[in-house]
Amino acid sequence: MKKSESRVSSFYKKGTEDWKNQYNMLLDDGLTCSDCIHSNRCITLFGQEERNTFCQFFPNKFVQKETKK
């Protein structure tokens, strides 16, 4: 999957370490916290929202749930 660079806040200058860190925290395009195996814990304990498109934790802890076939 792919991440859109345009989703990084314009506050960060591309090519800097901060920009890179922000980019790494993004989830792939089309994914949200609800697609992560850790979502129940993060939502319950830390108030994350299922619709978030970035991981709140550094380094990114996102692990996609397996899809049922």
C-alpha positions in Angstrom: 0.0 0.0 0.0 1.0 3.6 -0.2 1.0 6.8 1.9 0.3 10.2 0.4 3.0 12.6 1.2 0.5 15.4 1.1 -1.0 14.1 4.3 2.0 15.3 6.3 1.3 18.6 8.0 2.6 21.6 6.0 4.2 22.7 9.3 7.0 20.2 8.6 9.6 20.9 5.8 10.1 17.9 3.5 13.6 16.4 3.9 13.8 17.1 7.6 13.9 14.5 10.3 10.6 15.8 11.7 8.9 15.4 8.3 10.2 11.9 8.0 8.9 11.0 11.5 5.5 12.4 10.7 5.4 10.5 7.4 6.3 7.3 9.2 3.4 7.7 11.6 0.8 7.9 8.8 -1.1 4.7 8.1 -1.3 3.6 4.5 -3.9 5.4 2.4 -7.4 4.0 3.1 -6.6 2.5 6.5 -7.7 3.7 9.9 -7.0 2.8 13.5 -10.0 0.4 13.4 -7.9 -1.7 10.9 -5.2 -2.3 13.5 -5.0 -5.3 15.9 -4.2 -2.8 18.7 -7.3 -0.6 18.1 -9.4 -1.8 21.1 -6.6 -1.2 23.5 -5.7 2.3 22.1 -9.3 3.4 21.9 -10.1 2.2 25.4 -7.0 3.2 27.3 -5.8 6.3 25.3 -8.9 7.7 23.7 -7.8 7.1 20.1 -10.5 7.4 17.6 -11.3 4.6 15.1 -11.2 7.0 12.2 -7.7 8.3 12.8 -5.3 7.8 9.9 -2.1 8.0 11.8 -0.6 6.1 14.7 -0.3 8.0 17.9 2.7 6.0 19.2 6.3 6.3 18.1 7.5 4.3 16.5 4.4 3.4 14.6 2.8 0.3 16.2 0.2 -0.3 13.5 -0.3 -4.0 12.6 -3.1 -4.6 10.2 -5.8 -7.1 11.2 -6.1 -10.2 9.1 -9.0 -10.1 6.7 -11.4 -13.0 6.8 -11.7 -14.8 3.5 
